[in-house]
Amino acid sequence: MLECPAGGRTRIYLDGCRAESHRPPITPLDWRSMSDGSSGNSHGTSLLTLLTVLFIGLKLSGIIDWPWLWVLAPLWGQLVLLAVILIVMTLWWIGTNL
């Protein structure tokens, strides 16, 4: 006779046995943790990513008539901001080491 573990969160399999789940069920927001093998401790989606998706949806539905350059601005805006910060830090470092 097959013995099944009992207690805790359980799932019933085809053989009628229950197995404990050591991890809560995966939600749709945990898709990244499945692909990279991490523990599932994600910080969610960034505001800029949500803005990009929102702007693309508004553009495709015809609600806004912006050029694609500005629709995708949250994506390239991150790179521009990073470049400006790096340039300022480099100029500050050069100025302090002269």
C-alpha positions in Angstrom: 0.0 0.0 0.0 1.3 3.5 -0.9 1.6 6.0 1.9 0.9 9.6 1.2 2.3 12.6 3.2 -0.4 14.5 5.1 -0.8 18.0 6.5 0.2 21.4 5.2 -0.7 22.5 1.7 -1.4 19.5 -0.4 -2.1 18.7 -4.0 -3.8 15.5 -5.2 -2.1 13.7 -8.0 -3.4 11.2 -10.5 -2.4 8.3 -8.3 -4.6 9.7 -5.5 -1.5 10.6 -3.4 -1.3 14.0 -1.8 2.0 15.8 -1.9 2.9 18.8 0.3 3.7 22.0 -1.5 6.8 23.7 -0.1 6.1 26.9 -2.1 3.0 28.9 -2.6 1.3 28.5 -6.0 2.9 30.5 -8.9 1.0 33.6 -9.8 1.1 35.2 -13.3 3.5 37.9 -11.9 6.1 35.2 -11.0 6.8 34.2 -14.6 10.4 35.6 -14.3 11.2 33.4 -11.4 10.3 30.3 -13.3 12.7 31.1 -16.2 15.8 32.3 -14.2 15.6 29.8 -11.4 15.5 32.4 -8.7 13.6 32.1 -5.5 10.7 34.1 -6.7 11.4 37.3 -4.7 10.8 39.8 -7.4 10.2 43.5 -7.0 7.5 43.7 -9.6 7.3 45.7 -12.8 8.9 49.2 -13.0 6.9 52.3 -13.5 8.7 53.1 -16.7 7.8 49.6 -18.1 4.1 50.2 -17.2 4.2 53.6 -18.8 5.7 52.2 -22.0 3.0 49.5 -22.2 0.3 52.2 -21.5 1.7 54.5 -24.2 1.9 51.8 -26.8 -1.7 50.7 -26.0 -2.9 54.3 -26.3 -1.0 54.8 -29.6 -2.3 51.6 -31.2 -5.9 52.4 -30.1 -5.7 55.9 -31.7 -6.3 57.7 -28.4 -3.0 59.6 -28.6 -1.3 60.9 -31.8 2.2 61.1 -30.6 5.3 60.1 -32.7 6.7 56.7 -31.9 9.8 58.5 -30.6 7.8 59.9 -27.6 5.7 56.7 -27.2 8.9 54.8 -26.5 10.5 57.6 -24.5 10.3 55.7 -21.2 12.6 53.0 -22.7 15.3 55.3 -24.1 14.8 57.9 -21.3 16.3 55.5 -18.9 19.5 55.3 -21.0 19.7 59.1 -21.4 19.3 59.6 -17.7 22.0 57.0 -17.0 24.3 58.7 -19.5 23.8 62.1 -18.0 24.5 60.8 -14.5 27.7 59.1 -15.7 28.9 62.2 -17.5 28.3 64.4 -14.4 30.1 61.9 -12.2 33.0 61.7 -14.6 33.3 65.5 -14.8 33.2 65.8 -11.0 35.9 63.1 -10.7 38.1 64.8 -13.2 37.6 68.2 -11.5 38.5 66.8 -8.1 41.7 65.0 -9.3 43.3 67.9 -11.1 
